[in-house]
Each structure stands twice: as C-alpha cells, then as structure tokens.
Amino acid sequence: MKVIKLKPLSICETNSYLVISQQNNAVLIDAPFDAPYILEEVKANNCTLKKIFLTHGHFDHIGAVADLVEATGCEVYIHPLDEKMLRTGDEMLATHFRSRGYKSYNGEVKLFTENDILHLDELEFDILETPGHTPGSVCYICGEAMFSGDTLFSRSIGRTDLEGGNFQQMKKSLHRIAELGGDLTIYPGHMGTTTLDTERKYNPYLRENSGGGF
C-alpha cells in the first residue's frame, strides 16, 4: 500500500489522500475541490482511480466528486446518514459558508455501515463509525493507517457546532478511537499527519475521553 497526501484543497485547506494498491489502482479518501489537480496527481502516480471513500458529507470533502466520477467512472462510498449531504448546497453546508464552485452529486453511491469491509485489490478498509462532527462521519482503517476525516486532528478534533454535530456523540467516538489497539498513523482531514500514540499523549480531547468512560 502506498499513501500519497495531496496538497490542501478548498477554502478550508482540506486534506485528501490517494491510497494505491499493488495493481496501481487507487482509492481517493475525500474529494475536496479542484478535480483537474486531483486527476493530474492520479496520472503522475501512474495509478487508476477506482473508488472515492468519503469520511463525511461536508462541501469541503465532497466538492470534486461529481467531476471525478464524470472523468473516471469511479465508485463513490459514503455512510447512509450523510448521503443526503451530497445532493444539495444546503445539506453539504456550502450555502452556509457562502462557498461557490461546489457541485452537488446525484449519481449512484455505495452505502455501508461499520459491519462492512471495503476492498480494493489486496487492500481492506475497516470502518469505524465516529459520529459527532456529522451523523455519518467515519474513519477508515487500512493496515496501520487510519484516515480520520474531521473526527480527529493533530492535537485537536472536528467542530460539533454545525448542523448535525453532537458533542456527546463526539466524546463517545473519541473514546472508541482511544481504545483502538496499536499505534496507527493518523491521516486527518485537516492539518498534519500524526500517530495514535502521540494523540493519546498530547491531544487533550482524546486524553479526556480515554480510559474509564466519561
């Protein structure tokens, strides 16, 4: 497995990642904006975009989905509780943030729950449902990597004061993450890459919600 971190995109400087299999097929984790740039990176890394895995449905994570599907025919995966956010600017919060250039996507999607495992060639992605930032927020775990979306950042967490946010759910999600085994590499939706052990030690939100409950 090869992980390529793309440059921050959208007005929110959102991270996205190409995860490339041994057969040079790729999953894109989130599709923030600027489909032409993403397609250039796919070509530069000599891979074929097969799937987009969305961590949640906010505009700064889904803005390039429609154009990428049109260009490549790739599949789109999202949790059912966030599916409606793909469809309109109001639901994805583009209208709320007065952001332009973000297309809705009304094509076919693949829905999943935590009980599913997503595959690309030899790669297996486990799903951890982590509501709090949005109802359908998820983290994807593949090998020793976790793509945490807007649930967990380096020394911080995603906000819970937007439509669909819930701080009590976020606390429970952070507790679940803190209790995961091993020292995963964390690829977040914003800011820099970190590790789970580092966040257990230095992230005040993760520390507060680890161990014996709340």
Secondary structure, DSSP 4 states (H G I P E B T S, - for coil): -EEEEPPPBTTTTB--EEEE-TTSEEEEE---S-HHHHHHHHHHTT-EEEEEE-S---HHHHTTHHHHHHHH--EEEE-GGGGGGGT-HHHHTTTTTT--S-----S--EE--TT-EEEETTEEEEEEE-TTSSTT-EEEEETTEEEEETTEETTEE----STT--HHHHHHHHHHHHT-SS-PEEEESSS--EEHHHHHHH-HHHHHTSSS--
